[in-house]
């Protein structure tokens, strides 16, 4: 307990001046604290230990009301057992004892301990270390000053995030609540992750979790009632106790998922996504590096089809495997309030849910979901008809590009056309290592694989770093397969040192296809490429260059060929030869934004035409 926290006197910090719009109305801190207490109780937290202070007042008020007898507790306040101690060190060890008592009864529960800011937080450290080594689920809820007071010399303000170092299973620096839209969902989602991490639900390694909670004044509740209990953002995380979660609490039968349903397969999803889609008769929205992009259910133009009200607009359930990183329409689908989202995440302590909208997280695909009859085929048939028409329209639009004599200013190929040639040359036994930015997105749109090659991509953080070296490592690790890398020119230049082979090292059989548009065309497809930003675009986003790729390759002793049409590209792809070689494809980026808009419009219109009358749309 820090008695001076918020004290009035010569050493007290002055109250912050009202902002330009006047004093803050309402009490966002108090309402956020109430919501936090609600969510802790919803996830099974029954005991909270409080060491009082001023900055933690929002939590103290909420806990005091939640600890009232049933007849006196305000509407919306959950039932919580509150324990108050003066000393933070004692409070933390009391919480540790409560957690161990629950474990001894074979009913493990996380126990929370609440402190104010400053040295109060540091006093938790001995118990945190004990909980870390003992595997006890403690939730450390430490109040903090808002970010604008950090580093200013403000009273009782220090660096609290990260204070416990490697002793925590999860640590989050939570910004001060402001009442913005979506704030409640974000907090529920964070509590779901925090409790799951403390209990070791995903890892089998329980331990301390630290939420550093910034609060701005006012720190006392206003006249507002408790927030109505809600579930938006709350996630049911099934413990990793078996390889098949079927029949466990929170796992619906496949037939009970609200329909219609689609399967989304992000990076690294694996073959289970395809198996599920084909067993259930659901559309498969699979990224190239998912490991599931094949078969009759996989849809190449899914990101366009999601915008059709009769297809994407009707989706009511999504089963997500892998980590989606490519498509804004997919991200929007996964964040929708009217979509039931099941995340199947077999590995890792966390799970992919950027929209904070998952309803449940399963450690494995339920075996029962692969059995039984498929859903009504009309739903899948509508997607497949629309996809076939949209894919044909994309190909026709690409093929309609006017042929032009190749010059440096007007290369005859566009990026998507060149990528289509690479996709067509990539056979099921091949390996395709794809760079970030436009190459992987173009591949997502134009690949038409009945059975795909092995597609790998560095989508963990989706950077352009080290792609040539990554591809070389793949080639060394898979010496019996034909390995090809597909990258843009900036990605190539970023890791051109990856071409270097020491004379004492074995030769690498790797063909590198470089789509050279002399700059960063990905930005032209984003908001930065809008016409009104043309004045600054080239210098700070387009980053034009005139690097001689052939000369670079010669310097590294690597074979190089430059191609400027699809016939020459197909010939180079068909005969990569031994060792490392580079195929430079000159592509145009001047019209890149307009081309993307034409492809989308053509695919959208063709899909609508294929679906016909709205009554016939699945």
C-alpha positions as CSV (number, residue, x, y, z in Angstrom):
1,X,0.0,0.0,0.0
2,X,1.4,3.4,-0.9
3,X,-0.1,6.0,1.4
4,X,1.2,9.0,-0.5
5,X,-0.5,8.0,-3.8
6,X,-2.7,10.9,-4.7
7,X,-2.0,12.8,-1.5
8,X,-2.5,16.5,-1.2
9,X,0.5,18.5,0.0
10,X,3.6,20.3,-1.1
11,X,5.0,17.1,-2.9
12,X,1.8,16.1,-4.6
13,X,1.7,16.2,-8.4
14,X,-0.6,18.9,-9.7
15,X,-3.8,17.7,-11.3
16,X,-3.7,17.6,-15.1
17,X,-5.1,20.7,-16.7
18,X,-8.3,20.2,-18.7
19,X,-7.8,19.5,-22.4
20,X,-8.8,22.0,-25.1
21,X,-12.3,20.6,-25.2
22,X,-12.8,21.0,-21.5
23,X,-12.9,18.5,-18.6
24,X,-13.4,14.8,-19.3
25,X,-17.0,13.8,-18.9
26,X,-18.0,10.4,-17.5
27,X,-15.6,8.0,-15.9
28,X,-13.9,5.8,-18.5
29,X,-11.5,4.4,-16.0
30,X,-14.2,3.3,-13.6
31,X,-16.3,1.7,-16.4
32,X,-13.2,-0.1,-17.8
33,X,-12.4,-1.4,-14.3
34,X,-15.9,-2.7,-13.9
35,X,-15.7,-4.5,-17.2
36,X,-12.4,-6.0,-16.3
37,X,-13.9,-7.4,-13.1
38,X,-16.8,-8.8,-15.0
39,X,-14.5,-10.6,-17.4
40,X,-12.3,-12.0,-14.7
41,X,-15.4,-13.5,-13.1
42,X,-16.6,-14.8,-16.5
43,X,-13.3,-16.7,-16.8
44,X,-13.6,-18.3,-13.4
45,X,-11.6,-15.9,-11.3
46,X,-13.2,-16.0,-7.8
47,X,-10.6,-14.5,-5.5
48,X,-8.9,-11.1,-5.8
49,X,-6.4,-9.6,-3.4
50,X,-6.2,-5.8,-3.2
51,X,-3.4,-3.7,-1.7
52,X,-5.1,-0.2,-1.7
53,X,-3.8,2.9,-3.4
54,X,-5.1,5.8,-5.3
55,X,-4.2,5.1,-8.9
56,X,-5.8,1.6,-8.5
57,X,-9.0,3.2,-7.2
58,X,-11.1,2.3,-10.2
59,X,-10.4,-1.4,-9.6
60,X,-10.9,-1.0,-5.8
61,X,-14.4,0.5,-6.3
62,X,-15.4,-2.2,-8.7
63,X,-14.1,-5.0,-6.5
64,X,-15.8,-3.5,-3.4
65,X,-19.2,-3.5,-5.2
66,X,-18.6,-7.0,-6.6
67,X,-17.8,-8.3,-3.1
68,X,-21.2,-7.1,-1.6
69,X,-23.8,-9.6,-0.6
70,X,-26.1,-10.8,-3.3
71,X,-29.0,-8.6,-2.3
72,X,-26.8,-5.5,-2.3
73,X,-24.7,-6.1,-5.3
74,X,-25.4,-3.7,-8.2
75,X,-26.9,-5.0,-11.4
76,X,-24.1,-6.2,-13.7
77,X,-21.6,-6.7,-10.9
78,X,-20.4,-10.3,-10.6
79,X,-19.8,-12.1,-7.3
80,X,-16.1,-11.9,-6.2
81,X,-14.3,-12.8,-3.0
82,X,-12.2,-9.7,-2.1
83,X,-9.2,-9.9,0.3
84,X,-7.5,-6.7,1.4
85,X,-3.9,-6.4,2.6
86,X,-1.8,-3.5,3.5
87,X,1.6,-4.8,2.2
88,X,1.9,-5.7,-1.5
89,X,4.4,-8.5,-0.8
90,X,2.0,-10.1,1.6
91,X,-0.9,-9.6,-0.8
92,X,0.9,-11.4,-3.6
93,X,1.9,-14.4,-1.5
94,X,-1.7,-14.6,-0.2
95,X,-2.8,-14.8,-3.8
96,X,-0.2,-17.5,-4.4
97,X,-1.6,-19.5,-1.5
98,X,-5.2,-19.2,-2.9
99,X,-4.0,-20.4,-6.3
100,X,-2.2,-23.4,-4.7
101,X,-5.3,-24.2,-2.7
102,X,-7.4,-24.3,-5.8
103,X,-4.9,-26.6,-7.6
104,X,-4.9,-28.9,-4.6
105,X,-8.6,-29.3,-5.0
106,X,-8.0,-30.2,-8.7
107,X,-9.9,-27.1,-9.7
108,X,-7.1,-24.7,-10.9
109,X,-8.1,-21.1,-11.0
110,X,-6.2,-17.9,-11.7
111,X,-6.1,-15.5,-8.7
112,X,-5.6,-11.8,-9.2
113,X,-3.7,-9.3,-7.1
114,X,-4.2,-5.6,-7.5
115,X,-1.7,-2.8,-6.7
116,X,-1.3,0.9,-7.3
117,X,1.6,2.3,-9.2
118,X,5.3,2.8,-8.3
119,X,7.2,0.7,-5.8
120,X,4.0,-1.1,-5.0
121,X,4.4,-3.1,-8.2
122,X,8.1,-4.0,-7.4
123,X,6.9,-5.5,-4.1
124,X,5.1,-8.2,-6.0
125,X,8.4,-9.6,-7.4
126,X,9.3,-12.2,-4.8
127,X,5.9,-13.9,-5.2
128,X,6.0,-13.6,-8.9
129,X,9.3,-15.5,-9.0
130,X,7.9,-18.2,-6.8
131,X,4.8,-18.5,-9.0
132,X,7.0,-18.6,-12.1
133,X,9.0,-21.5,-10.8
134,X,6.1,-23.3,-9.2
135,X,3.7,-22.8,-12.2
136,X,1.0,-21.0,-10.2
137,X,-1.6,-18.9,-12.1
138,X,-1.3,-15.4,-10.8
139,X,-2.9,-12.3,-12.5
140,X,-0.9,-9.2,-11.6
141,X,-3.1,-6.2,-12.2
142,X,-0.9,-3.1,-11.6
143,X,-2.4,0.3,-12.0
144,X,-0.2,2.9,-13.8
145,X,-0.1,6.5,-14.8
146,X,-1.2,7.2,-18.4
147,X,1.5,7.3,-21.1
148,X,1.7,11.1,-21.2
149,X,3.0,11.2,-17.6
150,X,5.7,8.6,-18.1
151,X,9.2,10.0,-18.2
152,X,8.1,13.4,-17.0
153,X,9.1,13.0,-13.4
154,X,5.4,12.7,-12.4
155,X,4.9,11.4,-8.8
156,X,5.0,7.6,-8.3
157,X,5.6,7.0,-12.0
158,X,8.2,4.5,-13.3
159,X,8.6,2.0,-16.0
160,X,6.3,-0.8,-14.9
161,X,5.8,-2.8,-18.2
162,X,8.3,-5.6,-18.4
163,X,9.3,-5.2,-14.7
164,X,9.1,-8.9,-14.0
165,X,11.1,-9.9,-17.1
166,X,11.0,-13.6,-18.1
167,X,9.0,-14.6,-15.1
168,X,5.7,-13.9,-16.8
169,X,3.8,-16.0,-19.3
170,X,2.2,-12.9,-20.8
171,X,2.7,-9.2,-20.3
172,X,0.6,-6.3,-21.6
173,X,0.9,-2.5,-21.4
174,X,-2.7,-1.5,-21.5
175,X,-3.4,2.1,-22.5
176,X,-5.7,4.3,-20.4
177,X,-9.4,3.8,-21.4
178,X,-11.1,6.7,-23.2
179,X,-14.5,5.2,-24.0
180,X,-13.7,4.8,-27.7
181,X,-15.8,2.4,-29.9
182,X,-14.5,-1.2,-29.6
183,X,-12.7,-0.6,-26.3
184,X,-14.9,-3.1,-24.4
185,X,-14.3,-5.8,-27.0
186,X,-10.5,-5.3,-26.9
187,X,-10.5,-5.5,-23.1
188,X,-12.6,-8.8,-23.1
189,X,-10.3,-10.2,-25.6
190,X,-7.2,-9.3,-23.6
191,X,-8.7,-10.9,-20.4
192,X,-9.4,-14.1,-22.4
193,X,-5.7,-14.2,-23.4
194,X,-4.5,-13.3,-20.0
195,X,-6.4,-16.0,-18.1
196,X,-5.6,-18.6,-20.7
197,X,-1.9,-17.8,-20.4
198,X,-2.0,-17.8,-16.6
199,X,-3.7,-21.2,-16.6
200,X,-1.3,-22.6,-19.3
201,X,-4.4,-23.6,-21.3
202,X,-2.4,-23.4,-24.6
203,X,1.0,-24.4,-23.2
204,X,0.6,-26.6,-20.2
205,X,2.9,-24.1,-18.5
206,X,0.8,-22.0,-16.0
207,X,2.3,-19.0,-14.3
208,X,2.1,-15.3,-13.7
209,X,0.6,-12.8,-16.1
210,X,1.1,-9.1,-15.9
211,X,-1.4,-6.5,-17.1
212,X,-0.2,-3.0,-16.5
213,X,-3.3,-0.9,-16.5
214,X,-3.0,2.8,-17.1
215,X,-5.9,5.0,-15.8
216,X,-6.6,8.7,-16.2
217,X,-8.6,10.8,-13.8
218,X,-11.3,10.8,-12.7
219,X,-10.5,7.7,-10.8
220,X,-13.8,7.5,-8.9
221,X,-17.0,6.1,-10.5
222,X,-19.6,8.5,-11.8
223,X,-23.4,7.9,-11.8
224,X,-23.3,5.4,-14.7
225,X,-24.5,1.9,-13.9
226,X,-22.3,-1.1,-14.4
227,X,-21.9,-2.0,-18.1
228,X,-24.4,-4.6,-19.3
229,X,-22.6,-8.0,-19.4
230,X,-21.6,-8.9,-22.9
231,X,-19.6,-11.5,-24.8
232,X,-18.1,-9.5,-27.7
233,X,-14.4,-10.2,-27.6
234,X,-14.6,-13.0,-25.0
235,X,-13.0,-16.2,-26.1
236,X,-13.6,-19.8,-24.7
237,X,-10.1,-21.3,-24.8
238,X,-10.1,-25.1,-24.5
239,X,-7.2,-26.5,-22.6
240,X,-4.7,-28.6,-24.5
241,X,-5.6,-31.8,-22.6
242,X,-6.1,-34.2,-25.5
243,X,-5.4,-34.4,-29.2
244,X,-9.1,-34.4,-30.0
245,X,-11.3,-31.8,-28.2
246,X,-14.5,-33.3,-29.5
247,X,-17.2,-33.5,-26.8
248,X,-15.4,-31.0,-24.6
249,X,-17.1,-28.0,-23.0
250,X,-17.5,-25.2,-25.6
251,X,-17.1,-27.4,-28.6
252,X,-20.3,-27.4,-30.7
253,X,-21.1,-30.2,-33.1
254,X,-20.4,-29.4,-36.7
255,X,-24.1,-29.3,-37.5
256,X,-24.6,-26.8,-34.7
257,X,-22.4,-24.1,-36.2
258,X,-24.6,-21.3,-37.5
259,X,-24.7,-21.5,-41.3
260,X,-23.7,-20.8,-43.9
261,X,-20.0,-21.7,-43.1
262,X,-16.7,-21.1,-44.8
263,X,-13.2,-22.3,-43.9
264,X,-10.4,-19.8,-43.9
265,X,-6.9,-21.2,-44.2
266,X,-4.1,-18.8,-43.4
267,X,-0.3,-19.2,-43.5
268,X,0.7,-22.6,-42.2
269,X,-2.9,-24.0,-41.8
270,X,-1.9,-27.4,-43.2
271,X,-4.0,-30.1,-44.8
272,X,-6.7,-30.2,-42.1
273,X,-8.3,-27.1,-43.6
274,X,-8.8,-28.7,-46.9
275,X,-9.9,-32.0,-45.3
276,X,-12.5,-30.1,-43.3
277,X,-13.8,-28.1,-46.2
278,X,-14.2,-31.2,-48.4
279,X,-15.8,-33.3,-45.7
280,X,-18.3,-30.6,-44.8
281,X,-18.9,-29.2,-48.3
282,X,-17.8,-25.7,-47.3
283,X,-16.0,-23.1,-49.4
284,X,-12.3,-23.0,-48.7
285,X,-10.6,-19.6,-48.6
286,X,-7.0,-20.6,-48.6
287,X,-3.8,-18.4,-48.9
288,X,-1.1,-19.8,-51.1
289,X,1.2,-20.6,-48.2
290,X,-1.6,-22.3,-46.2
291,X,-0.7,-25.8,-47.3
292,X,-4.4,-26.2,-48.2
293,X,-4.7,-24.4,-51.5
294,X,-6.0,-27.3,-53.7
295,X,-9.0,-29.4,-54.6
296,X,-12.5,-28.5,-55.7
297,X,-13.4,-26.4,-52.7
298,X,-10.4,-24.0,-52.9
299,X,-11.4,-20.6,-54.4
300,X,-8.8,-18.4,-56.1
301,X,-10.8,-15.1,-56.2
302,X,-12.2,-15.4,-52.6
303,X,-11.1,-11.9,-51.6
304,X,-13.4,-10.5,-54.4
305,X,-16.2,-12.9,-53.7
306,X,-16.3,-11.8,-50.0
307,X,-17.7,-8.5,-51.2
308,X,-20.8,-10.0,-52.8
309,X,-23.8,-9.8,-50.4
310,X,-25.0,-13.2,-51.6
311,X,-21.7,-14.9,-50.8
312,X,-19.5,-13.1,-48.3
313,X,-22.5,-11.3,-46.9
314,X,-24.3,-14.5,-46.0
315,X,-21.4,-16.1,-44.1
316,X,-22.5,-16.7,-40.4
317,X,-19.7,-19.0,-39.3
318,X,-16.0,-19.3,-40.0
319,X,-13.6,-22.0,-39.0
320,X,-10.1,-20.5,-39.1
321,X,-6.9,-22.5,-39.4
322,X,-3.4,-20.9,-39.7
323,X,-2.7,-17.2,-39.7
324,X,-4.3,-15.1,-42.4
325,X,-2.1,-12.1,-43.5
326,X,-2.9,-11.2,-47.1
327,X,-6.4,-9.9,-47.5
328,X,-8.3,-7.0,-46.0
329,X,-11.7,-8.6,-46.9
330,X,-10.7,-11.7,-44.9
331,X,-9.7,-9.6,-42.0
332,X,-13.0,-7.8,-42.1
333,X,-14.9,-11.1,-42.3
334,X,-13.0,-12.4,-39.2
335,X,-13.9,-9.2,-37.2
336,X,-17.6,-9.2,-38.0
337,X,-20.0,-9.2,-35.0
338,X,-22.5,-11.4,-36.9
339,X,-20.0,-14.2,-37.6
340,X,-19.4,-17.1,-35.2
341,X,-15.6,-17.7,-35.3
342,X,-13.9,-20.9,-34.3
343,X,-10.1,-20.8,-34.3
344,X,-8.2,-24.1,-34.5
345,X,-4.7,-23.5,-33.3
346,X,-2.7,-26.6,-32.5
347,X,0.6,-24.9,-31.7
348,X,1.8,-21.9,-29.7
349,X,0.7,-20.1,-26.6
350,X,-1.5,-17.6,-28.4
351,X,-3.9,-17.8,-31.4
352,X,-4.6,-15.7,-34.4
353,X,-7.5,-13.3,-33.8
354,X,-6.5,-9.8,-35.0
355,X,-10.2,-8.7,-35.0
356,X,-10.6,-9.8,-31.3
357,X,-13.8,-11.6,-32.3
358,X,-13.1,-15.3,-31.8
359,X,-15.8,-17.2,-30.0
360,X,-13.7,-20.3,-29.2
361,X,-10.2,-21.6,-29.6
362,X,-9.7,-25.3,-30.1
363,X,-6.3,-27.0,-29.7
364,X,-7.1,-29.5,-32.6
365,X,-9.7,-30.0,-35.2
366,X,-12.5,-32.2,-33.7
367,X,-12.4,-35.6,-35.5
368,X,-16.2,-35.7,-35.5
369,X,-16.2,-32.6,-37.7
370,X,-14.7,-34.8,-40.5
371,X,-17.6,-37.3,-40.3
372,X,-21.1,-37.2,-41.5
373,X,-22.8,-35.9,-44.6
374,X,-21.8,-32.6,-46.3
375,X,-23.9,-29.5,-46.0
376,X,-26.4,-28.4,-48.6
377,X,-24.3,-28.4,-51.8
378,X,-26.0,-25.2,-53.2
379,X,-23.9,-23.0,-50.9
380,X,-20.6,-24.4,-52.2
381,X,-21.9,-24.6,-55.8
382,X,-22.7,-20.8,-55.7
383,X,-19.1,-20.0,-54.6
384,X,-17.6,-22.3,-57.2
385,X,-19.7,-20.9,-60.1
386,X,-18.8,-17.4,-59.1
387,X,-15.1,-18.2,-58.6
388,X,-14.9,-19.9,-62.1
389,X,-16.4,-16.9,-63.7
390,X,-14.3,-14.4,-61.7
391,X,-11.1,-16.3,-62.4
392,X,-11.8,-16.4,-66.1
393,X,-12.5,-12.6,-66.0
394,X,-9.2,-12.0,-64.3
395,X,-7.3,-14.0,-66.9
396,X,-9.1,-12.3,-69.7
397,X,-8.3,-8.9,-68.3
398,X,-4.6,-9.8,-68.0
399,X,-4.5,-11.2,-71.5
400,X,-6.2,-8.1,-72.9
401,X,-3.2,-5.9,-71.9
402,X,-2.0,-4.3,-75.1
403,X,1.3,-5.7,-76.4
404,X,4.0,-3.1,-76.6
405,X,7.6,-3.2,-77.7
406,X,9.8,-3.6,-74.6
407,X,11.5,-0.5,-73.4
408,X,12.8,0.5,-70.0
409,X,9.8,2.8,-69.6
410,X,7.1,0.4,-70.8
411,X,7.9,-3.2,-70.0
412,X,5.4,-5.5,-71.8
413,X,4.5,-7.6,-68.7
414,X,2.5,-6.8,-65.6
415,X,3.3,-8.4,-62.3
416,X,0.2,-10.5,-62.2
417,X,0.8,-11.9,-65.7
418,X,4.4,-12.9,-64.7
419,X,3.3,-14.4,-61.5
420,X,0.6,-16.4,-63.4
421,X,3.4,-17.9,-65.5
422,X,5.4,-18.9,-62.4
423,X,2.3,-20.5,-60.9
424,X,1.6,-22.5,-64.0
425,X,5.2,-23.7,-64.1
426,X,5.1,-24.8,-60.4
427,X,4.2,-28.5,-60.2
428,X,2.9,-30.5,-57.2
429,X,6.4,-31.8,-56.5
430,X,8.1,-28.4,-56.6
431,X,8.7,-25.8,-53.8
432,X,7.9,-22.2,-54.3
433,X,9.3,-19.7,-51.8
434,X,7.3,-16.4,-52.1
435,X,8.4,-13.0,-51.1
436,X,6.1,-10.5,-49.3
437,X,4.3,-7.5,-50.8
438,X,2.8,-8.0,-54.3
439,X,4.3,-11.4,-55.4
440,X,2.4,-13.3,-52.7
441,X,-0.8,-11.3,-53.2
442,X,-0.7,-11.7,-57.0
443,X,-0.1,-15.4,-56.5
444,X,-3.1,-15.6,-54.3
445,X,-5.3,-14.1,-57.1
446,X,-3.9,-15.9,-60.1
447,X,-2.9,-19.4,-58.9
448,X,-5.2,-22.1,-60.4
449,X,-3.8,-25.3,-58.8
450,X,-5.7,-28.6,-58.7
451,X,-2.8,-29.9,-56.7
452,X,-0.4,-27.2,-55.5
453,X,3.3,-27.1,-55.0
454,X,4.7,-26.7,-51.5
455,X,4.4,-22.9,-51.0
456,X,6.5,-21.3,-48.3
457,X,6.6,-17.7,-47.2
458,X,8.0,-15.7,-44.3
459,X,4.5,-14.5,-43.1
460,X,5.4,-14.5,-39.4
461,X,6.0,-10.7,-39.7
462,X,5.6,-10.5,-43.5
463,X,8.9,-8.6,-43.9
464,X,11.1,-8.6,-47.0
465,X,14.2,-9.5,-44.9
466,X,16.4,-12.4,-45.8
467,X,14.2,-14.0,-48.5
468,X,17.1,-15.2,-50.7
469,X,18.8,-16.7,-47.7
470,X,15.5,-18.4,-46.6
471,X,15.1,-19.9,-50.0
472,X,18.7,-21.1,-50.1
473,X,18.1,-22.8,-46.8
474,X,14.9,-24.5,-48.1
475,X,16.8,-25.6,-51.2
476,X,19.6,-27.1,-49.1
477,X,17.1,-28.8,-46.9
478,X,15.1,-30.3,-49.8
479,X,17.8,-31.3,-52.3
480,X,15.5,-33.7,-54.2
481,X,12.9,-31.1,-55.1
482,X,13.0,-28.2,-57.6
483,X,13.0,-25.0,-55.5
484,X,12.2,-21.7,-56.9
485,X,12.0,-18.3,-55.2
486,X,9.6,-15.6,-56.4
487,X,10.4,-12.1,-55.1
488,X,10.2,-8.4,-56.0
489,X,13.2,-6.2,-56.8
490,X,13.3,-4.5,-53.4
491,X,13.1,-7.9,-51.6
492,X,15.9,-9.1,-53.9
493,X,18.1,-6.1,-53.2
494,X,17.4,-6.3,-49.5
495,X,19.1,-9.7,-49.3
496,X,21.3,-9.7,-52.3
497,X,24.1,-10.9,-50.0
498,X,22.2,-14.1,-49.8
499,X,23.6,-14.9,-53.3
500,X,27.1,-15.1,-51.9
501,X,28.5,-18.7,-51.7
502,X,31.8,-19.4,-50.1
503,X,34.0,-21.7,-52.2
504,X,34.2,-24.1,-49.3
505,X,30.4,-24.4,-49.1
506,X,28.2,-26.8,-51.2
507,X,26.4,-25.4,-54.2
508,X,22.7,-24.5,-53.9
509,X,20.2,-25.5,-56.6
510,X,17.9,-22.5,-56.5
511,X,16.1,-20.5,-59.2
512,X,15.3,-16.9,-58.2
513,X,12.6,-15.1,-60.2
514,X,12.9,-11.3,-59.6
515,X,9.9,-9.2,-60.7
516,X,11.7,-5.9,-61.4
517,X,9.5,-2.9,-61.5
518,X,12.2,-0.6,-60.3
519,X,10.5,0.3,-57.0
520,X,7.9,-0.5,-54.4
521,X,4.6,-1.2,-56.3
522,X,2.8,-2.6,-53.3
523,X,2.3,0.9,-52.0
524,X,0.5,1.9,-55.2
525,X,-2.3,-0.6,-54.3
526,X,-2.8,0.9,-50.9
527,X,-4.1,4.3,-49.8
528,X,-0.7,5.8,-50.3
529,X,-1.1,5.4,-54.1
530,X,-4.2,7.4,-54.4
531,X,-4.0,10.2,-57.0
532,X,-4.2,13.0,-54.5
533,X,-0.9,11.7,-52.9
534,X,1.0,11.5,-56.2
535,X,3.2,14.4,-55.3
536,X,5.0,12.6,-52.5
537,X,4.4,9.0,-53.6
538,X,7.4,8.2,-55.7
539,X,10.0,9.6,-53.3
540,X,8.8,8.1,-50.0
541,X,6.9,5.1,-51.2
542,X,7.7,4.2,-54.8
543,X,11.5,4.5,-54.1
544,X,12.6,4.2,-57.8
545,X,16.0,2.9,-58.6
546,X,18.1,1.9,-61.6
547,X,20.1,-1.0,-60.2
548,X,21.7,-3.3,-62.8
549,X,20.6,-6.7,-61.6
550,X,22.7,-8.5,-64.2
551,X,25.9,-6.8,-63.0
552,X,25.1,-7.7,-59.4
553,X,24.6,-11.3,-60.3
554,X,27.9,-11.3,-62.3
555,X,29.7,-10.0,-59.2
556,X,28.4,-12.9,-57.2
557,X,29.2,-15.4,-59.9
558,X,25.5,-16.2,-60.4
559,X,23.9,-17.0,-63.8
560,X,21.4,-14.3,-64.9
561,X,18.9,-14.1,-67.7
562,X,16.5,-11.2,-68.4
563,X,13.2,-11.9,-70.0
564,X,10.5,-9.6,-71.2
565,X,7.7,-11.8,-72.4
566,X,5.8,-14.8,-71.3
567,X,7.3,-17.1,-73.9
568,X,10.9,-16.4,-72.7
569,X,9.8,-16.6,-69.1
570,X,8.2,-20.0,-69.6
571,X,11.4,-21.3,-71.3
572,X,13.6,-20.0,-68.4
573,X,11.3,-21.6,-65.8
574,X,11.3,-24.9,-67.6
575,X,15.1,-25.3,-67.5
576,X,16.5,-23.8,-64.3
577,X,19.7,-25.8,-64.5
578,X,22.0,-26.7,-61.6
579,X,23.3,-24.2,-59.0
580,X,21.8,-20.8,-58.3
581,X,20.4,-18.7,-61.1
582,X,18.4,-15.5,-61.4
583,X,15.6,-14.8,-63.9
584,X,14.9,-11.1,-64.0
585,X,11.4,-10.3,-65.3
586,X,10.9,-6.6,-66.2
587,X,7.4,-5.7,-65.2
588,X,5.4,-2.5,-65.3
589,X,4.2,-0.6,-62.2
590,X,3.1,2.6,-63.7
591,X,-0.5,1.3,-64.1
592,X,-0.4,-1.0,-61.1
593,X,-3.2,0.7,-59.1
594,X,-5.5,1.0,-62.1
595,X,-4.8,-2.6,-63.0
596,X,-5.8,-3.8,-59.6
597,X,-9.0,-1.9,-59.8
598,X,-9.8,-3.3,-63.3
599,X,-9.1,-6.9,-62.1
600,X,-11.3,-6.5,-59.1
601,X,-14.2,-4.9,-61.1
602,X,-14.0,-7.6,-63.8
603,X,-14.0,-10.4,-61.3
604,X,-16.9,-8.8,-59.3
605,X,-19.0,-8.3,-62.4
606,X,-18.4,-11.8,-63.7
607,X,-19.2,-13.3,-60.4
608,X,-22.5,-11.5,-60.2
609,X,-23.3,-12.6,-63.7
610,X,-22.6,-16.2,-62.9
611,X,-24.9,-16.1,-59.8
612,X,-27.7,-14.7,-61.9
613,X,-31.0,-14.0,-60.1
614,X,-30.6,-13.4,-56.3
615,X,-33.0,-16.2,-55.6
616,X,-30.6,-18.6,-57.3
617,X,-27.5,-17.6,-55.3
618,X,-27.0,-20.6,-53.1
